[in-house]
């Protein structure tokens, strides 16, 4: 049985999904083109009109799919022409949008340089702004993404190359959907990306019989190495060894997890003398913030408002869980022979602790608050 025979008699869900994606997707694409061209005076009506049009297209796709399914069950309806029309409509609106998105990246309309985002601290950026900054950092990466979208979209325009276009576009679109979801890019963008992804999946499933036959026909013909038992052991070890390694590493790292975070130096004493509140402006060793990170990284920063790399001090540390102390390793004076500095921790609570250490012959005591 080939793909054409399979799609000629389908369940209602299949008919609804195809008609929904074709009709709603086409309506969404038309709105994408028309609405930005409307005069500013009627901009307040854009969203109501858009939602009304999408709502009507959804209702029509539901009604038509029910009508289609009943007629097919009565034997008075040939589904092939309608599947062909809807599939073509689906291919063309997806190709249109993907070509538009691809060309936007090449001509730097999408992910173009943003002056206010570039001058903002990353900690205050929203999900969409972080995404824009990340992808806008490299024009080369944006062009590569654009080429995937453009080439895949052009392949969708031809029936013979549709499957190749789906193969190129589906991983790209799945990644975009995940970014749109977890970075809260926006409901309209998310809706459009989900429509495109579902459209690609729908076209892919139309050819599932031929795809399964292809993989069965062209499976690996090389001779197997070893016997079945040795191959099974090798497969289990390939899974188990990385898992155990990560579990062990995670256990070791998280022994010091209670210290992870940004710690404010509320008071600092050097050689028995209290370091003044504003001394950090002239003295880079008058720390105001200490960042304790995983993987044994520690940063001593004199600026209380933001991390500044050229005035901060980077050290590695090793945490002794039994002794409740740090061994801090400083590379500043001699990178080849780093200094190991014991740090005594006292009165540790979840959000506060006291440190005592000797750094370059200076006895330092600090009160830290998380």
N, C-alpha and C positions, 0 to 999 in steps of 0.2 A: 504494500500500500504506500503510495507516494503522498507528498504534502498536499497536493491539490485535492486528492480524495478525502484526506483527513479534514481539511478546512471546509469542504462542501457540506458537512453535517457536524455542527458544533453545538455545544450547550449554550443556553441563553447568556451565561456569564461571559463567554468568549465573544458573542455578538455585541453585548453591551460594552465590553472593554474596548473593542475595536471602534465601534461607532462613537463612544465617549471620547476616546483619545483623538480620533480624526476630527470630530465636530467641535469639541471644546478646544482642542489645540489650535484649530484653524481660527476659531473666534478669538482666542487669546492672541494669536499672531496678528490678526487684523486690528485688534485694539492696540497692540504694541506699535503698529505703524501709524494708526489714525490719531490716537489720543494726544501724543506729543505735538501734533500739527494744529490742534485746535487753538483758537485765540485765547489769550489770557483771561478775557472777560468771562468765559464759560468754564474756566478751570475748576470751579467749585462743583460742577456737574460731572467731572471726569470719573470719579470713583463710583458714584451711584449708577451712571450709565454703564460703566464697565462691569460692575457686579450684576446689574440687570441682564446684560447681554450674556454673561457667563451662566447665570442662573437659567435663562431661557434655553441656552444650548445644552445644558445638562438635562433639563426636562425633555427636550426634543430627543436627545440620544436615548434616554430611558424609554420613551414612548415608541420610538422607531424600532429599538431592539426587541421590544415585546411584540410589536406587529410583525417584524421579520421572523421571529422565532415561531409564532403561531402559523404563519403562512408556510414556512418550511415544513413544519410537522404535518400540515394538511397536504403536502406534496404539490403545492401550487406555486412554489417559489424557488427560483434558481439562485442560490447564494453566491456562486462564483463571481458574477459581475459586480455585486455589491461589495464583496470582500476585496475585489480588485480596485474598485473606486475608492473605498475607504483607505486601503493600504497605500494607494498612490497619494491620496490627500495627506495621509500621515507622513509619508516620506518627504513630501515637498514642503510642508510647513516646518518640519524639524530641520531640513536642510537650510531653509530660509533663515531661521533664527540662529542656527549654528554658524552660518556664513557671516551673519551680521556681528555676532560676538567675536568671531575670529578676526574679521577686518578691524573691529574696534581695537583689538589688542595690537595689531600691526601698526595702525595709525595713531596709537597712544591715546585713544579715547577712553579705553578701559585700562585701569591700572596706571593712569598717567601720574606724573609727579604732583604731589599735594604739598603745598608749602606749610600749611598749618599742621598737618599730620607729621611732617618731617621735623618740625620744631616742638613736637609734643613728647612728653615722657611716655614710654611704652606702657607703664603701669596705669595710666589714665585713659588709654585708648580703648574704644569699644571693639567688639568682635569684628564688625565690618571694617573699621579703621585699621585694625591689626592685619586683616586679610589684604586690604588695599596696600598697606605699607610693605608687607612681605612679598607679594607678587609684583609690586611696582619697583622693588629694589633692583631687579634684574630685567632689563628689556629683552635679553636673550632668552630667558625662561618664558617670558610672555609670548615671544614669537614662536617658540617651539609648541607651546600650548595652542596658539592660534593655528599653526600648521596642521596639528592633529584635528582640530575642529573643521578647518576648511577642507582638507583632503577627505576626511570622513564624510562631510556634508555633501561634497561633490559626488562621492561614490553612492550616496543614498539616492541621487537623482536618476540612477540607471538600475533597472531591475537586475541585470546581470552582476552588478557589483554591490548590491544592497548588503549581502551578508558580510562582505569585507569591510564595508563602511560601518556596520554595526560592531564588528570585532574591534575596530579602531576606536570608535566613539564610546562604547559602553563603559570601559574602565575609567575614561576621562569623566564621563557624566556621573558615574557613581561617586567618584571623589568629590565632584562639585556639589552633589546633593549633601554629602556628609559635611562639607565645609559650611554650606548654607544652613544646615540644621544646628550644628554645634557652635557656630560662630554667630548665630542669630542675624544672618545677613538681611532678611526681610521676607515678609509673607509672599509678595508678588514674585520676587526672584526665586524663592523656594518652590512656589507652585509651578512656575515655568520649568525649572530644572527637573522636578519630579515628573511632570508631563512628558518631557523629552526622554527621560530615562525609562519610564513605563512604555512609551512608544517604541523605543529600541527593543525592549524586552518582548513586546507584543510581536514585532516583526521577526525577532529571533525565534520565538516559539512557533511561528507559522511554519518554520522549516526544521522543526525539531526531529522529524522522522529522517529527513535527509542527513541531518547533522549526526545523529546516532549511527546511521549506516556508514557515514564517512569514517567515524572513529573506529567502528568495528572492522572496517575494511583496511584501514591504514594503521593498525596498531603496531607497536614495536616488534619487529621480526628478529632482532638480534638474539643470539643464544643467551640463556640465563647463566649467571655465575654462581657456583656453589649449589648446594641442595636447598630444598624449601625451608628446612629448619634454620640453616645458617643465615639465609636471607631474612627470615622473620626476626632472628636475634639482632641482625644489623639494623633493621628498621626500628625495632624497639629501642635500641641504644641511641640511634640518631635522634629519637624523640626524648628519651629519658635523660641523657647526659646534659644537654643544654638546660632542660627543666631543673635538674638538681643543682647545676651550677648557679642558675639565677636565684633559686630558693636560698642556697647557702650565702650568696652575695647579698641578697636582700636581708637575710637575718643579720649578717655582720654589719651592714650599713645602718639598719634600723635600731641597733643597740644604742646609737647616739641620736636617734630621731627626736628624742625629747628636747635636744638642744637646737634642732634646726629652726631657723627663723632669723628675723631682724631684731637685734638687741640694741636698745638705747643705753648709752653710757650715762647714767644719771649723776655719777660723781667719779672722779679719778684722782688718785694721789700718786705722785712720783717722788720717790726718795723722801717720803714723809711730808711733802708739800702739796697742798691742794691745787690742782690744775684749774685755772680760772675758766669761767663759762665761755668767754669769747676767745680764748687762747688758740683755738683751732684755726683761726684766721691767719696766724703767723707760724704756728707749729703743727706740722703734719703728723706728729706723733701724739697730739692731743686729740685722741679719737672721741667721736661722738656716737658712732654707730659701728657695731660689729655684726657682720653677716656670717652665719654658720650654715653651710650648705652640705648636701650629701657628697659622697665620693671624696671626703676628707678635705674639703676646701673651706677656707676661712678668709674673710676680707675685713681689714681694719680701715675704717673710713673716717676722716676728720670732719667732713661736711655733714651737718645734721639734716640737710634737706634733700640731698640726692647723692647717689654714688658717683664719684669722680675717679676715674681709673688712675690718672697720673699723680694723684696725691694720696691714693690709698695703698695699703700694704697687703700683699697677698702671702698667705702662709698655708701650708698643709698641716693636717693634724691627725693624730691617732688617739682614739678614745679608749681608755681602760675602764671597762664597766665595773670591775671589782673594786678598783681603787677610787673610782669616781673622780678622775682627773683627765686632763688632756696632755699629750706631748705635742707641742706645736713646733713645726719645722720651718725655719726661716731660711730663704734662699737669697735674701737681699744683699748681704755683704759678700758672700762667696757662694755662687751657685753650685760649684763643684764640691764644696765641703759645707753643706748647710748646717746651721746651728739647731740643736734640739733643745727646746725650752719647756720645762715642766710648768703646767698651769694647775694650781691648786684651786679646786672648786669648793666653796662653802655655802651653807644655807640655801641649797638649791630648792626652789619651788617651781611650779609650772611656769610662772611668769616672772621670776626674779632669781638672781643668784649673785654671789660675790666671787671675784677672781683675785688671785695673787700670783704674780710671776716676776721673773727677773729677765729683763730684755736689755742686752748690751750694757750690763753693769748697773742698770737702773731698776730699782725695786718698784713695781707698779701694783697698785691695788685699785680695783674697779667695782662699782655697784652697777649691775646690769638689770634692765627691765625689758621684757619682751613687748 
